[in-house]
Amino acid sequence: IAREAGHRSKIAVAARQQGVDPIGSCVGLRGIRIQNIVNELNGERIDIVEWHPDPATFIANALSPAPVDSVAVNSEEKVATVVVPDRQLSLAIGREGQNARLAARLTGWRIDIKSASVAEAEEAALAEQPPPPEEAVVEEPEGLVEVEQPETAAPEEDVALLAPEELVPEIEAEEALPVEEAAPIEETLVATPAPQLRFAEDILPAIAPKPSKKAKKGKKSKGKAIEDDVARGVAKPKARRAPKIPIDDEELEEL
């Protein structure tokens, strides 16, 4: 039973004996039984529907007196989508949704009511959409054996395995690299001041000029003349001494 007291009630009935109409039995001959109950409830409206083990059939019966075209049931979410004719949509919903609300309480399902035109438009829109691409499943062939690839040695191990003869050219190539020549360093010579001499002629003795060949000949003849004079007993003339030039101590230190 689903009831809104003072307004409307829905009752689901079933017969245990085969061949007995459960709804007719409740209404009675000419509605005498149900009419007495309505009078007791001060004119409350009562809807009697047949119970059915199939949820779709039971939902369609619960929406009476509105006819139903189809019922789609989602058992996981317990939601039922009901399609009714366009002209019967308001009757199926009821005043302020009362009929649909009482049917949902009676069946225990959530009921979504649509008109036939709306349902057809939704189906056409779904048909126009392309189907989602199916994921390609690649089957792995059986009987294949994975081949293990040899591990590559580290670069340090490769260098260690090289023969010494292979390493020699690399060392020679490194030694053959050109070396940058150092820029020549310019040597700056500092001129040392020369000692100043006041009188060079006083310090250095006069250099006698070289005698010419003619003078040499004259000397020889002069020597012979002196020897003749000595033999004759003539006195030899005395040679003159050169005058002594005084030299100061300061000039000697400068030298």
C-alpha positions in Angstrom: 0.0 0.0 0.0 1.2 3.5 -0.9 -1.0 6.3 0.6 -1.2 10.1 0.8 -3.8 10.4 3.6 -6.9 12.3 2.6 -6.0 12.5 -1.1 -5.1 9.2 -2.8 -3.9 5.6 -2.2 -2.6 2.8 -4.3 -3.0 -0.9 -3.3 -1.3 -3.9 -5.0 -3.3 -7.2 -4.7 -2.7 -10.8 -5.8 -4.8 -14.1 -5.8 -3.5 -17.3 -4.3 -6.1 -19.4 -6.1 -5.8 -19.8 -9.8 -8.7 -18.5 -11.9 -9.6 -15.8 -9.4 -9.5 -12.1 -10.3 -7.9 -10.3 -7.4 -8.9 -6.8 -8.5 -12.6 -7.9 -9.1 -12.7 -9.6 -5.7 -11.6 -6.4 -3.9 -14.0 -4.1 -5.8 -17.0 -6.4 -5.3 -20.2 -6.6 -7.2 -20.9 -3.2 -8.7 -18.1 -1.8 -6.4 -20.0 -2.2 -3.2 -16.9 -3.3 -1.2 -14.6 -0.5 -2.3 -17.3 2.0 -2.1 -17.9 1.4 1.6 -14.1 1.9 2.2 -14.1 5.2 0.3 -17.0 6.4 2.4 -15.2 5.5 5.6 -12.1 7.6 4.4 -14.2 10.6 3.6 -14.0 10.2 -0.2 -10.3 9.3 -0.4 -9.5 8.0 -3.9 -8.3 4.3 -4.0 -6.4 2.7 -6.9 -6.3 -1.2 -6.9 -3.5 -2.7 -9.1 -2.3 -6.3 -9.6 1.0 -7.3 -8.1 3.4 -9.2 -10.4 6.8 -10.7 -9.8 8.3 -9.1 -12.9 9.4 -5.5 -12.1 8.6 -4.1 -15.5 5.0 -5.5 -15.5 4.5 -4.4 -11.9 5.6 -0.8 -12.7 3.4 -0.7 -15.7 0.4 -1.8 -13.6 1.3 0.7 -10.8 1.0 3.6 -13.2 -2.7 2.8 -14.0 -5.0 4.3 -15.2 -2.4 5.6 -17.7 -1.4 3.2 -20.5 2.3 2.3 -20.9 4.1 1.6 -24.2 7.4 0.2 -22.8 9.4 -0.1 -19.6 13.2 -0.3 -19.5 14.6 -1.5 -16.1 18.1 -0.9 -14.7 18.5 -3.5 -11.9 21.8 -2.3 -10.6 20.6 1.3 -10.0 17.0 0.2 -9.6 15.8 2.8 -12.1 12.9 2.2 -14.6 12.4 4.3 -17.8 8.7 4.3 -18.8 7.5 5.5 -22.3 3.8 6.5 -22.6 1.8 8.0 -25.5 2.1 11.8 -25.9 -1.5 12.4 -24.9 -1.3 10.3 -21.8 1.9 11.9 -20.3 0.0 14.2 -18.0 -2.3 11.3 -16.8 0.7 9.1 -16.1 2.4 11.8 -14.0 -0.8 12.8 -12.2 -1.7 16.1 -10.5 1.5 17.6 -9.1 3.2 14.2 -9.9 1.0 12.3 -7.4 0.4 9.2 -9.6 4.1 8.8 -10.4 5.1 9.4 -6.8 2.7 6.8 -5.4 3.7 4.2 -8.1 7.4 4.7 -7.1 6.6 4.2 -3.4 4.5 1.1 -4.2 7.1 -0.6 -6.4 10.2 0.6 -4.6 11.8 1.7 -7.9 12.7 5.1 -9.3 10.5 5.8 -12.3 11.4 8.1 -15.2 8.4 8.8 -17.4 8.9 10.0 -21.1 6.7 10.7 -24.0 7.0 8.5 -27.2 8.2 11.5 -29.3 11.0 12.4 -26.9 12.1 8.8 -26.7 12.3 8.5 -30.5 14.3 11.7 -30.8 16.9 10.4 -28.2 17.2 7.1 -30.0 17.8 8.9 -33.4 20.5 11.1 -31.8 22.3 8.1 -30.4 22.1 6.3 -33.8 23.8 9.3 -35.5 26.8 9.2 -33.2 29.7 7.1 -34.4 30.4 4.0 -32.3 33.4 4.3 -30.0 36.5 2.7 -31.4 37.2 -0.8 -30.1 40.6 -1.4 -28.5 42.6 -3.7 -30.7 43.7 -6.7 -28.7 47.1 -8.0 -29.8 47.5 -11.7 -29.3 50.9 -12.7 -28.2 52.1 -15.7 -30.3 52.9 -18.7 -28.3 56.2 -20.6 -28.5 58.4 -17.6 -28.8 61.5 -17.4 -26.7 63.0 -14.1 -25.7 66.6 -13.8 -26.7 68.8 -12.1 -24.1 71.0 -9.5 -25.6 74.6 -9.4 -24.3 75.3 -6.7 -21.9 77.6 -4.0 -23.3 80.7 -3.5 -21.3 81.3 -0.2 -19.6 83.7 2.3 -21.3 86.3 1.9 -18.6 86.4 -1.9 -19.2 86.8 -1.3 -22.9 89.9 0.8 -22.3 91.3 -1.7 -19.9 91.0 -4.5 -22.5 92.7 -2.6 -25.3 96.2 -3.8 -26.1 99.1 -1.4 -25.2 100.0 -1.1 -28.9 96.6 0.5 -29.6 97.1 3.0 -26.8 100.5 4.2 -28.1 99.2 6.1 -31.2 96.9 8.1 -29.0 99.7 9.1 -26.7 101.8 10.1 -29.7 99.0 12.1 -31.1 98.6 14.0 -27.8 102.4 14.7 -27.8 102.3 16.0 -31.4 100.0 18.8 -30.5 101.5 22.2 -31.3 102.9 24.2 -28.4 102.3 27.8 -28.4 105.6 29.7 -28.6 106.2 32.1 -25.8 106.3 35.7 -26.8 109.9 37.0 -26.9 110.8 39.1 -24.0 112.3 42.4 -25.0 115.4 43.1 -23.0 115.7 46.7 -22.1 119.3 47.8 -21.7 119.9 50.5 -19.2 122.6 52.8 -20.3 125.2 53.2 -17.6 126.6 56.7 -17.5 130.2 56.8 -18.6 132.6 58.4 -16.2 133.2 62.0 -17.0 136.9 62.9 -17.4 137.9 66.4 -17.1 141.2 66.3 -18.9 141.8 63.1 -20.8 145.1 64.4 -22.1 146.4 64.9 -18.6 145.6 61.3 -17.5 146.5 59.3 -20.6 150.1 59.6 -21.9 150.5 61.0 -25.3 150.9 58.4 -28.0 154.0 58.9 -30.0 153.4 58.8 -33.7 154.8 55.8 -35.6 158.0 56.6 -37.4 157.9 56.4 -41.0 160.3 54.3 -43.1 162.3 57.4 -43.9 162.7 58.2 -40.3 163.9 54.7 -39.6 166.5 55.1 -42.2 167.5 58.3 -40.7 167.9 56.7 -37.2 170.2 54.1 -38.6 172.4 56.7 -40.2 172.2 58.8 -37.0 173.3 55.8 -34.9 176.3 55.2 -37.1 177.3 58.9 -36.8 177.2 58.6 -32.9 179.4 55.5 -33.1 181.9 57.5 -35.2 181.8 60.3 -32.7 182.5 58.0 -29.8 185.4 56.5 -31.7 186.7 59.9 -32.3 186.2 60.8 -28.6 183.4 63.3 -29.0 181.1 63.3 -25.9 177.5 61.9 -26.3 174.8 64.5 -25.8 172.5 63.9 -22.8 168.9 63.0 -23.4 166.3 65.3 -22.0 163.8 64.0 -19.4 160.1 64.5 -19.9 158.5 66.8 -17.3 156.5 65.0 -14.6 152.7 65.8 -14.7 151.1 65.9 -11.2 148.0 63.6 -10.9 145.3 64.2 -8.2 143.9 61.4 -6.0 140.4 62.1 -7.2 141.4 61.5 -10.8 143.0 58.2 -9.8 139.8 57.0 -8.1 137.8 57.9 -11.2 140.2 55.7 -13.2 
